[in-house]
Amino acid sequence: MAYVVQMEKTGGAEVLAYLEKDLAAPGEGEVQIRQSVIGVNFVDIYFRLGMYPLPSLPHVLGLEGAGVVVAVGAGVSDFAPGDRVAYAGLPVGGYADFRNLPAGRLVKIPDNVTDRVAGSNMLRGLTAHMLLNKIYPLQPGDYLLVHSAAGGLGQMLARWAKMLGANVIGTVSSEAKIEVAKAAGVDHVILRKNDSWVAQVKELSGGQGVHFAYDGIGADVLHQTMGAVRPFGVLASLGQAGGAIPAVDVHDIRCISLSRPSVIAYSLDPALYRPAAEDLLARLPSGLANPVGAEYALADAAQAHRDLEAGRTTGSVVLVP
C-alpha cells in the first residue's frame, strides 16, 4: 500500500485528494523507493489545470523526489535496497510515500548531499543546467536576466550564473522578495511593476541589453522582455505563471533568438539526463542548492499548490510523507 495525492479531474487545488492505494511490487527494470522528500513545481499546477495532458485520470502528480531503495525488479543491477536515490522527470507520479520507477530514471545521491537537498533541487537544477549549458552556454562577463528571481528556478539560475562569472539582473513582483533575490546572488534587483524595468535592464547591461533572458511568467512579460535582450542574444520562454503565452510574430523577434525549451524533453534524453543530473548533484554542496522555502505534509499538497500559485513561496517547495 502507498499513500498518494491524486486528481480525479482537472481544476483547482481542491481536486487533489489524499488517499491510500495498492502498490505492486516493482516490475522488470523497475525500482521501488520509499520517498523522504517530494518536490512541488509549477509544472505540477499546469498538469492539474489541464494545460499539460496526463496519460489518464485519475492520476498522481509529481515529477521530482528522493528517498531510499526498498526493492528492485528483475534485471536491475545498478541499484540495491538501501541506496539513496533521486530523480526528476517522467513518469508523473511523485506525490506518494512509496512509488515504483524505471531504474534509468534514478541517480544515486552522493554522501555529501542529503535526501532533502537532492529531492528539492533536481527538477529546477536540471532546468538551470539545460538553460545555462544547452540553450545558451553562459560565459564569464555575460549579462543574464532572470524573471521571478526570488522563486525556486530564479534563485537556482542566479547562483549557477554567478559560479560561471556572469552578471545577473533579476526582477521580482514585490519589495518583500528583493532581499531573497539578492541573497541568491542577483547583482541588481528590479521591481517588475515599475513600467521602466526594460529601460533599467538595458542601462544595467551597458545600454545594449542582456545576452540571455529567462521568462517563466508569460503574458505581456514575454514581449516586453524581447526589448531587454541585445542583438544576437537569446530569450528562453519556459512558463506562463502570469498568464497565457501570447502569439509571437516572427517580425517582433528582431535580431534575437527565441527558444521554448522543455526540461521534461531534456530529462527524457538519456545522453543528456544522467550527465546533467550527476553534474548538478556534484555542484549542490558548493552553494548551488536552493533553501527549502516551504514544507508541507504530503496530505497538504493542495495547500502547497495554493501557496505556490499565489506567489506566497520562495525557494524550493516540498512535501514530506
KANORDA-V9165 format. One record per pair of residues at least 4 apart in sequence whose ideal C-beta (glycine too) atoms are under 7 Angstrom apart, sorted by the first residue. I is the first residue (numbers start at 1). J is the second residue. Records with the same first field share a line. If there is no record, write none. Layout:
BEGIN
I: J ; J
END
This chain:
BEGIN
1: 20 ; 22 ; 23
2: 21 ; 23 ; 96 ; 97 ; 98 ; 99
3: 18 ; 20 ; 96 ; 97 ; 298 ; 321
4: 19 ; 21 ; 60 ; 95 ; 96
5: 16 ; 17 ; 18 ; 60 ; 61 ; 95 ; 298 ; 301
6: 17 ; 19 ; 58 ; 59 ; 60
7: 15 ; 16 ; 48 ; 57 ; 58 ; 59 ; 61
8: 15 ; 17 ; 57 ; 58
9: 15 ; 57
10: 15 ; 48 ; 49 ; 50
11: 15
13: 302 ; 305 ; 306
14: 302
15: 48
16: 301 ; 302 ; 305
18: 298 ; 299
23: 98
25: 71
26: 30 ; 31 ; 32 ; 71 ; 72 ; 73 ; 100
27: 73
28: 73 ; 74 ; 75
29: 73 ; 75 ; 76 ; 102 ; 103
30: 73 ; 100 ; 101 ; 102 ; 103
31: 69 ; 72 ; 73 ; 76 ; 79 ; 101 ; 103 ; 106
32: 70 ; 71 ; 98 ; 100
33: 67 ; 68 ; 69 ; 70 ; 85 ; 99 ; 101
34: 67 ; 68 ; 70 ; 97 ; 98
35: 65 ; 66 ; 67 ; 96 ; 97 ; 98 ; 99 ; 321
36: 66 ; 67 ; 115 ; 119
37: 65 ; 66 ; 115 ; 116 ; 119 ; 120 ; 318 ; 320
38: 62 ; 65 ; 94 ; 95 ; 119 ; 298 ; 318 ; 319
39: 64 ; 65 ; 119 ; 120 ; 122 ; 123 ; 316 ; 318
40: 44 ; 304 ; 308 ; 317 ; 318 ; 319
41: 63 ; 64 ; 123
42: 46 ; 239 ; 241 ; 308
43: 47 ; 52 ; 63
44: 48 ; 61 ; 62 ; 63
45: 49 ; 305 ; 308 ; 309
46: 51 ; 52
47: 52 ; 54 ; 61 ; 92
48: 61 ; 305
54: 59 ; 92
55: 59
59: 92
60: 93 ; 95 ; 96
61: 92 ; 95
62: 92 ; 93 ; 94 ; 95
63: 88 ; 89 ; 92 ; 94 ; 123
64: 88 ; 94 ; 119 ; 122 ; 123
65: 87 ; 94 ; 119
66: 85 ; 86 ; 109 ; 115 ; 118 ; 119
67: 85 ; 115
68: 82 ; 84
69: 79 ; 80 ; 81 ; 82 ; 83 ; 85
70: 81
71: 81
72: 76 ; 79 ; 80
76: 103
78: 103
79: 83 ; 85 ; 103 ; 106
83: 108
84: 108 ; 109 ; 115
85: 106 ; 107 ; 108 ; 109
86: 107 ; 109 ; 118 ; 119 ; 122
87: 101 ; 105 ; 106 ; 107 ; 122
88: 122 ; 123 ; 126 ; 267
89: 105 ; 264 ; 267 ; 268
90: 264 ; 268
93: 99
94: 99
95: 298 ; 301 ; 319
97: 298 ; 321
101: 105 ; 106
104: 270
107: 274 ; 277 ; 278 ; 281
109: 113 ; 115 ; 118 ; 281
110: 281 ; 282
112: 285
113: 117 ; 118 ; 281 ; 284 ; 285
114: 118
115: 119
116: 120 ; 292
117: 121 ; 284 ; 289
118: 122 ; 281
120: 290 ; 292 ; 316 ; 318
121: 125 ; 284 ; 289 ; 290 ; 316
122: 126
123: 127 ; 263
124: 128 ; 152 ; 153 ; 156 ; 290
125: 129 ; 156 ; 280
126: 130 ; 263 ; 266 ; 267 ; 276 ; 277 ; 280
127: 131 ; 153 ; 263
128: 132 ; 153 ; 156 ; 157 ; 160
129: 133 ; 276 ; 279 ; 280
130: 134 ; 135 ; 261 ; 263 ; 266
131: 135 ; 136 ; 157 ; 214 ; 236
132: 138 ; 160 ; 161 ; 164
133: 137
135: 234 ; 236 ; 259 ; 261
136: 212 ; 234
138: 142 ; 144 ; 161 ; 164 ; 166 ; 212
140: 164 ; 165 ; 166
141: 165
142: 166 ; 167 ; 211 ; 212
143: 167 ; 169 ; 205 ; 210 ; 211
144: 161 ; 166 ; 167 ; 168 ; 169 ; 210 ; 212
145: 169 ; 201 ; 210 ; 213 ; 214 ; 228
146: 154 ; 157 ; 158 ; 168 ; 170 ; 214
147: 171 ; 214 ; 215 ; 216 ; 217 ; 221
148: 154 ; 216 ; 217
149: 154 ; 158 ; 170 ; 171 ; 172 ; 181 ; 184 ; 186 ; 189
150: 154 ; 155 ; 172 ; 177 ; 180 ; 181 ; 314
151: 155 ; 314
152: 156 ; 290 ; 315 ; 316 ; 317
153: 157 ; 216
154: 158 ; 170
155: 159 ; 184 ; 290 ; 315
156: 160 ; 290
157: 161 ; 214
158: 162 ; 168 ; 170 ; 184 ; 185 ; 186
159: 163 ; 184 ; 185 ; 287 ; 288
160: 164 ; 288
161: 166 ; 168
162: 166 ; 168 ; 185
163: 288
167: 187
168: 185 ; 186 ; 187
169: 187 ; 188 ; 190 ; 201 ; 204 ; 205 ; 210
170: 181 ; 186 ; 189
171: 190 ; 192 ; 197
172: 177 ; 178 ; 181 ; 189 ; 191 ; 192
173: 177 ; 192 ; 311
175: 191
177: 181 ; 314
178: 182 ; 189
179: 183
180: 184 ; 314
181: 186 ; 189
182: 186 ; 189
188: 204
190: 194 ; 197 ; 200 ; 201
192: 197
196: 200
197: 201
198: 202 ; 224 ; 227 ; 228
199: 203
200: 204
201: 205 ; 209 ; 210 ; 228
202: 207 ; 209 ; 228
203: 207
205: 209 ; 210
208: 230
209: 228 ; 229 ; 230 ; 233
210: 228 ; 229 ; 230 ; 233
211: 230 ; 233
212: 233 ; 234
213: 225 ; 228 ; 229 ; 235
214: 236 ; 238
215: 221 ; 222 ; 225 ; 235 ; 237 ; 238
216: 238 ; 239 ; 241
217: 221 ; 239 ; 241 ; 242
218: 222 ; 239 ; 240 ; 241 ; 242 ; 243 ; 244 ; 245
219: 242 ; 243 ; 244
220: 224
221: 225 ; 242
222: 237 ; 245 ; 246
223: 246 ; 252
225: 229 ; 235
226: 235 ; 252 ; 253 ; 254 ; 256
229: 233 ; 235 ; 256
231: 255 ; 256
232: 255 ; 256
233: 256
234: 256 ; 257 ; 259
235: 256 ; 258
236: 259 ; 261
237: 245 ; 258 ; 260
238: 261
240: 244 ; 245
248: 252 ; 253 ; 258
253: 258
262: 266
263: 267
264: 268
266: 272
267: 273
269: 273
270: 274
272: 276
273: 277
274: 278
275: 279
276: 280
277: 281
278: 282
279: 283
280: 284
283: 288
284: 288 ; 289
290: 315 ; 316
291: 315
292: 315 ; 316 ; 318
293: 313 ; 314 ; 315 ; 316 ; 317
294: 304 ; 307 ; 313 ; 317
295: 318 ; 320
296: 300 ; 301 ; 303 ; 304 ; 319
297: 320
298: 319 ; 320 ; 321
300: 304
301: 305 ; 319
302: 306
303: 307
304: 308 ; 317 ; 319
305: 309
306: 310
307: 312 ; 313
308: 313 ; 317
313: 317
END
